[in-house]
Amino acid sequence: MHRAEAQLSTSENVGLLRTKDNYQMDVNAQDLPNTGVRSDSPLNKIHHYHVTQNFAPDIMHDLLEGVCPLELKLVVKALIDKRLFNINLLNSRLVSFNYGSGDNQNKPCIFSASSMTNPDGAPGQNAAQMWCLIRHFPLMMGDLVPEDDEHWELLILLLKCMDIIFSPVISRGDTVYLKHLIQDHHQHFLELFGNARQLKPKHHHMIHYPMAIQKLGPLTRFWAMRFEAKHNFSRRLSHIVCNFQNIAKTLAYRNQMLLCYNLLSQLSLVGDEVEIGPGSSVLVASITDSDVVHIRLRLGLYDEVFLANWCKVFGHTYKKHQMVVVGKNVELDPVFGKLVNIIAVESGVRLIYEEWLTTGFSRHLHAYKVEAQEPRKTEICRIDDLLDYHPLQMIQSGPPNDPAFCVVTRYKF
């Protein structure tokens, strides 16, 4: 496909995909300007491997450091030009927004006025910050934007695509739906900005995501985020030691020292250890939901349990008042539970939660609306029993006299 065609293409053309045969023809032709192939790839010498049949897209660089910052800045600039809000109000909400403990370490940076004039410039956020920002942006600014705004619709379409792309479990039907979502998103982008700009190469990569998922599985298994997290230790260390005579030796030595420390400390190399925070030992009878603990854990009312302020499992910290996904209802919407207590017993950590009612999904805010059940329904579970292990934050939205409680999820369940 010619570059000019790729900039306007919104769907995958199977007939134009490279095969072993047409790839070899392009190699033999030695016509780089017309074929895009300079020479045969050295990787093709590997047994049972060929570059035309093996590929793994990197959604971190394609989306979080490519499509997302570009489109977010374009949408924000358009909304500011419509006088729906200004950059000062946006930055004020960015700073004061309640991201919750799960995303607090990835708080996004404020926008500068210069970044609005150059959407193709540096994003100003790293990948984790951008993922946090774009997920919470509709809830952060949605009350100021009309529901039929065409620029806002572009952002919602992108988020709907990301809900599937970032999901750890994807069905074949989801990939078919994703194909149409990406096509709608790209068409809408061209309708809004087609006179001034075309689709970027990273937009074009998205077109092939459904096929890649069908062949490889969820794309979060192949992204560069985990490599970047591992590499971050060496990158920070290189700035700290200030010794560049043989920096490779220094970094290798420090990484080996860290591995040695973890082995001698008997720390798990995969981060599956359980860390329990401070708390107090109390009688089961003194707990607010003692009947649930008494029945489900088969403990006596005068047995002692440890009430923890927090616990850390698989690198995720659970605290009271967080929301967790405990299942799905008959409409296949997630069921959320608000953590009431965290107890530690001999068999492990248990979460006591109050089940909340999911009243629906707000497309405009891209969040689930929840409300407390009457009468109150309390349950207890292990962390392994959760539908998703990421703790979430319940965020209040709407006017003070009629607030609505919303939960923003990381992906589709």
C-alpha positions, 0 to 999 in steps of 0.5 A: 500500500502506498503511503498516500493510501495508508494515510486515508485507509480506515480498514484492513485490505487482506488482499494487500497483506504481504505473503512469503511469495510476494515478499520474496518477489519484492526482495528480488526486484531490488526496487526500494522506492516502489516495494519498501523492501531493501533486502531479505530480513536476517530474521528469516534465517531462523527456523519456522519464522518469517517476518510476514507471518510473525508480528507483535504490535506494541500498543504502548508506543502506538497508542499511549505515546502516539495516537492518544497524546495527538488526539487528546491535544487536538480534542482539547484545543477544539473544545477550548476554541469552542469556549467550553473551558480554558486551559487554566480550568483544565489544569486546575481539575487535573491537579485536584482530581481524585485518581485513587491510590491505584493511579495516584503514582501516575498523576498526569502533568499539567498542559502548557499553552505551547503544547496546544499549538503543536499537537505533534510535539512531545506529549508531556506525559509518559505512557503510564500518565497518558493511560491514566489521563485519557481514562479519567478525562471524560469524567474530569471534563465531561460535565462541561461538554455537550453530549452531541459534541463531535470532537468529544465523540472522537475521544469516546470512540478511541476509549471504546477501542482501548477498552478491548485492546488493553483487555487481558481476555478477548473473545473472537467476537470482540475482535470483530467488534473492534474492527468496526470500532477502529474503522468508525474512529478513523473515519471520524478522525478524517471527517474532523481533521481531514483537511489539515492532517491525515492518519499517522502510521500508528493509526494504520497499525491499529487497523491490523490489531484485530487480526493480530489479536486473533493470531497472538492473543491479548496485545498487553502480553507483547507491549513494551511497558514491562520492558520499560519498567525493568529498564527504568532501574538502569536509566535512573541509576545512570543519572545517579552514579555520574560515571560514564567511563564504563557505564555498561559494567556499572549497570550490570554490576548493580543489577547483579547486586539487586538480584543477589539481594532479592535472592538472599532476602528470599523475596519472590522474583515475580512479586507474588508475596503478600504484604500486610500493613499495620492494624490491630487484633480484634474479636470477630464479634467486634467487627461490624460485619461479624456475621459474615466472618463468622459464617463464611470463615467458620470462626467463633465470635470470640476468635481473634482476627487481624484487621489490617489498614491495607494489604499488598498482593501481586504489587497492588495495594488494597485499602478500605473504601476502594472498589473491586470488581467481584463479578458480572450481573445478568446484563454482563455489566461488572458488579463492584464491591466497596471494601469495608475491612481487610482481615488476615487469618491463617489461610490468607487475606480476606476482603470484606466488601459491600456490594454496590448496584451498577445502574448503567454505563454512561457513554458520555463519561465513559464510566459505570454509574453505581449506587449503594444497595438497600438493604446493605449487602455484605460479602467476603472473598479472597483476592484470587476470587475477584474478577479483576485484581486492580483496585478502582476508585469511586468518584463523585460526579455531577452537582453537589445537590444530586451527585452521581457515583462513577467507577472508571475501569481500565479495560473491558471485562 
